[in-house]
Amino acid sequence: MAKQLLADMALLLVTFIWGTTFVFVQRALTGIGPLYFITLRFALAFIFLALAAGRQWLNLDRFTLRHGCLVGLILCGGYIFQTLGLKFTSAATAGFITGLSVILVPLLNAVFYRVLPGPLTLTGALIATAGLALLTLNPGLNFNPGDFLVFLGALCFAGQILMVERYARLHNTWLFTSIQLFTVAMVAFLLALPSEKLPNSFTPAVWQAFILTSLPATSLAYIIQNKVQQFTTAIHTAIIFTMEPVFAALAAYLWGQETLTGRQVAGCLFILLGMFLAEIKDHKSQQLNTT
């Protein structure tokens, strides 16, 4: 019980860090391409963890390398889609759509592990979809292309949560997490080479976002997730991550000078309601199954 409580608190800290970085990333993208930003962010985070791992690298095996690269590829997709989407949509909207990944966790679980979601999960998914429409649809019923890109990122983040649940307990946490971050940096770099130009100098906004996202929001956040998710489940992790869009909206309001209309607020509430309906029931079912 104590380990579960500590794990919950640690994941809540991770959620707070992620939720408050949207507005800083959005500002940084005015001075650097999204792919190079991801490359530098994850490269620094990898260097930090690699140094912290020290002699543990002597224990690296091909299974850790293989599984770390697989999870890293999925994670890279999440960040590429999310960062590209932030160029076309608001930080608050991106935060809420990314939070929809908690609905996608049980749905992907059904597809890959053939565990069907219950009635409340399906109801929650429909409610969250309605909220997403209220939040992102323009008056002419046209989706912002950035919203769709962020949603693709949410799919990848949901897959990453499931993969961490499956593989994290099998490997050394420091090595498994480091390989993930290295994979993200390398893939983003290879994609950036033919499509973006690295600026000659960085603006203060880029430096601020680079430092904030590399260490607290990447190296620290992912070492925590990969460690503590060994003591909980993907669905329970997803429940805690529902707080990310709340933190993102607060950050956008306080630091990004963004506003939310009544329609957007209603959409946010629908999404949160859908998330909790879909997840709480599954969490209770898992508790019953373990007794």
Residue pairs with C-beta under 8 A, 6 or more apart in sequence:
3 231
4 231
4 232
6 228
6 231
7 228
7 229
7 231
7 232
8 232
8 236
8 240
10 224
10 227
10 228
11 224
11 225
11 228
11 229
11 232
11 237
11 240
11 241
12 240
12 243
13 224
14 221
14 224
14 225
15 240
15 241
15 243
15 244
15 247
16 243
16 247
17 216
17 217
17 220
17 221
18 217
18 221
18 244
18 247
19 95
19 243
19 244
19 245
19 246
19 247
19 248
19 250
19 251
20 247
20 248
20 250
20 251
21 209
21 212
21 213
21 217
21 251
22 86
22 91
22 92
22 94
22 95
22 248
22 251
22 252
23 91
23 248
23 251
23 252
23 255
23 256
23 258
24 205
24 208
24 209
24 212
24 213
24 255
25 37
25 83
25 86
25 91
25 209
25 213
26 86
26 90
26 91
26 94
26 256
27 205
27 208
27 209
27 256
28 37
28 203
28 205
28 206
28 208
28 209
28 210
29 37
29 83
29 86
29 87
30 203
30 205
31 199
31 202
31 203
31 205
31 206
32 198
32 199
32 202
32 206
33 192
33 195
33 196
33 197
33 198
34 80
34 83
34 84
34 86
34 87
34 196
35 80
35 83
35 188
35 189
35 191
35 192
35 195
35 196
36 188
36 189
36 192
36 196
36 198
37 83
37 206
37 209
37 210
38 76
38 79
38 80
38 83
38 184
38 185
38 188
39 185
39 188
39 189
39 192
40 210
40 214
41 185
41 210
41 213
41 214
41 218
42 79
42 181
42 182
42 184
42 185
42 188
42 214
42 218
43 185
43 189
44 210
44 214
44 215
44 218
44 219
45 181
45 214
45 215
45 218
45 219
45 222
46 178
46 181
46 182
46 185
46 219
48 214
48 215
48 219
49 174
49 177
49 178
49 181
49 219
49 223
50 57
50 178
50 182
52 174
53 174
53 175
53 178
56 172
56 174
56 175
57 175
59 172
59 175
60 172
60 175
63 170
63 171
64 171
64 172
64 175
64 176
64 179
65 179
67 163
67 167
67 170
67 171
67 176
68 171
68 175
68 176
68 177
68 178
68 179
68 180
68 182
68 183
69 179
69 180
69 183
70 163
70 167
71 160
71 163
71 164
71 167
71 176
71 180
71 183
72 179
72 180
72 181
72 182
72 183
72 184
72 187
73 183
73 187
74 156
74 159
74 160
74 163
75 156
75 157
75 160
75 180
75 183
75 184
76 156
76 183
76 184
76 187
76 188
77 152
77 153
77 156
78 153
78 154
78 155
78 156
78 157
78 160
79 153
79 184
79 188
80 153
80 188
80 191
81 149
81 150
81 151
81 152
81 153
81 156
82 94
82 98
82 149
82 150
82 153
82 154
82 157
84 146
84 149
85 94
85 97
85 146
85 147
85 148
85 149
85 150
85 153
86 94
86 146
86 150
87 146
88 144
88 145
88 146
88 147
88 149
89 136
89 144
89 146
89 147
89 150
90 252
90 256
90 258
91 248
91 251
91 252
91 256
91 258
92 248
92 249
92 252
92 253
92 256
92 258
92 260
92 264
93 135
93 136
93 144
93 146
93 147
93 150
93 264
94 146
94 150
94 248
95 244
95 245
95 247
95 248
95 249
95 251
95 252
96 132
96 135
96 245
96 248
96 249
96 267
96 268
96 271
97 132
97 135
97 136
97 147
97 150
97 151
97 154
97 245
98 150
98 153
98 154
98 157
98 244
98 245
98 248
99 154
99 241
99 242
99 244
99 245
99 248
99 271
99 272
99 275
100 128
100 132
100 151
100 154
100 271
100 275
101 154
101 155
101 157
101 158
101 161
101 238
101 241
102 158
102 238
102 239
102 241
102 242
102 275
102 278
102 279
103 124
103 125
103 128
103 274
103 275
103 278
103 279
104 154
104 155
104 158
105 158
105 161
105 162
105 234
105 235
105 238
105 279
106 115
106 117
106 121
106 235
106 238
106 278
106 279
106 282
107 117
107 121
107 125
107 158
108 155
108 158
108 159
108 162
109 115
109 117
109 162
109 234
109 235
110 116
110 117
112 162
117 125
117 278
117 282
118 281
118 282
118 285
120 277
120 278
120 280
120 281
121 277
121 278
121 279
121 281
121 282
122 278
123 274
123 277
123 278
124 273
124 274
124 275
124 276
124 277
124 278
124 279
125 274
125 278
126 274
127 270
127 271
127 273
127 274
127 277
128 270
128 271
128 273
128 274
128 275
128 278
129 274
130 270
130 274
131 266
131 267
131 268
131 269
131 270
131 271
131 272
131 273
131 274
132 151
132 267
132 271
133 267
134 263
134 264
134 266
134 267
134 270
135 263
135 264
135 267
135 268
135 271
136 143
136 144
136 147
136 267
137 143
138 144
158 238
161 229
161 234
161 237
161 238
161 241
162 234
164 225
164 226
164 229
164 234
165 229
165 233
165 234
165 237
167 176
168 176
168 226
168 227
168 229
168 230
169 230
173 223
173 226
173 227
173 230
174 223
176 226
177 222
177 223
177 226
180 222
180 226
181 218
181 219
181 222
192 198
199 206
202 210
225 237
229 237
233 283
233 286
235 279
235 282
235 283
235 286
236 283
236 286
238 275
238 279
239 275
239 276
239 279
239 280
239 283
242 272
242 275
242 276
242 279
245 268
245 271
245 272
246 272
249 260
249 268
252 258
253 259
253 260
260 268
